[in-house]
């Protein structure tokens, strides 16, 4: 159960923002966004950032979803993990690979680029500073734009998991 109550999302002053969230998130108002509506400016900024990350970047979906799933596991954020299972499957992962990730294992059948994403995600999430060798591995497979997008994705989804877990946002 969430640590604080969800706000009244039918409040007239939230109507435009609620409509925008539903438009940009497949017609749904997820509990994550319901909780964010306690602070409309924060909810707007969050929506803008994660719409860019999920829908406007050139980073391959596979790299993005692998990073997100690993972050969810490392941070114990089951809400985040479950929310991204459909996206990870659509990005080319199979259920056995997702099960391995959830168990904290390295899934079978990963490409070198996938392994580089995992190492980069691990370094950023666990230690903040990234060793030169880990950076060199992602640098070898991603453009500079994609590196910026991957780095922002990892930083951003660490924010997501920390927000979800600190406030104990309920699963849908």
N, C-alpha and C positions, 0 to 999 in steps of 0.2 A: 504494500500500500504506500502511495506517495507520502512523503513527509509533510507536504503542505497541500492544501486543497487546490484543485484546478479552478481557475477563474470562470466566471459566467461568460461563456463565449457567445451568448446571444445579446450581450450589451451593445447598444447602438454604436457606441464609439469604436467598437472592434469590428463592425460589419465589413468594412472595406478590406481590412487586413485578413480577416477570416476568409473572405472570398478569394483573395489573392493566394493565400496559402493553399486553399483547396484547388485552385486552378493549376498551381505549380507543383502540386503533390498528388496528382491523379484523382482529384475529387474528394480526398480524405482530409480530415483534421486529426492527425495522429496525436497521441498523448504528449509526445515531445513538444509539439507546437502548441498544444493546449497549455502546457506548463509555461512555455515562453511568453504566452500572452499576458502574463502578470506584468511584463514590461514591453509594451508595444514597440518602442524604438529598438530594443534588443531583438525582438522577434523579427522585425523588418530587416535588420542587419544580418541576422542569422540566415534568414530566408535568401537574401541576396547572395551571401557567401556560398551557401550550399547549393543553390540553384546553379551558380557559376561552376562549382566543382563537379556537380553531377551531370549538368546538361550543356555546358558551354566550353568546356576544356577539350584539348586535343589528346590528353593522356588516354591511352587505350583503356577501355572499360575493364579489361582483365586485370591490368595493373592496379587500377583504382579499387576494384572490389577485393582483390587479394590483400591489399594494404588495409582496407577497412575491416575485413574479417580477422586479420591478424591482430589489429588494435583491439577489437572487441574481445578476443581471447586473452590477450595480455592484460587488459584492464578489467576482466571479469564482467563485461557489459553484455549480458545475454540479450537484452532488448535490442541492442545494436546488431548483434550477430543475427538474431532471428529476422530482423527487419531487412537485412541484406542478403539472406539466402536466395530469394528469387532473382536478385540482380546478379549474384555470383554465378548461379546456374545459367542465366542468360548470357553471361560473359564467357562461358565455356568450361566452367568447373563442373565436375560431377559430384554426386552426393557422397561418394567414398572420400573424395578429396576434402570436401567440407567437413565430413566427420573426423578426418585426420586432423585438420586444422583445429577443430573444436577440442580435440583431445590434447592439443598442444604439440602435435607431431608435424613433421614436414611431409606433406602429401606426396605420394608417388606420382611420377609422370610430369613433374614440373620442368619447364624450360629453364635455361640459365638466366633469362630475364626475370622469370618468376622468383628464382632463388635470390637474385639481386634485390628485388623488391622486398622480399621477406627480411633479408639482412638489413636493408636500409630502414625498414619499418621498425625492426627490433632495436636497432641502434638509437633511432630518434625517440622511440617510446620508452625504452628502458634507461638510456644513458644521456639523452639529449644531444650530446656531441657525437658526431659520426666519424669513425676512423677513416683515414685516407683510403685504405684498401676497399672498404665498403662503398665509399663514394665513387671510387674509380670503377667499380663493377656496375653501378647504375649509370654512371657517365658514359660507359661504353655502349649502352643500349638505348638511351633516351636522349632526345634533343635538349637543348637548354630550356626551351619552353616547357617541354614535358617534365624536366627535372624540377622546375619551379612549381608546376602543377602537382607533381607527386609529393613534393615537400609540403606544400600547402594542404594537400589532402590529408597527409599523415598528421600534421599539426592540427588541422581542423577536426578530424575525427577523434583525436585524443581529447579535444574539447568536448565533443559530443558524448563520449563515454563517461567522462568525468562529471558532466552535467547530469546525465541520466542516473548514474550511480549515487552521486551525492544527495540528490533529491528523491531517489528511489522511484523514478517515474514508472508507472505501471505499464506492463505489456498491453497491447491492444486486446 
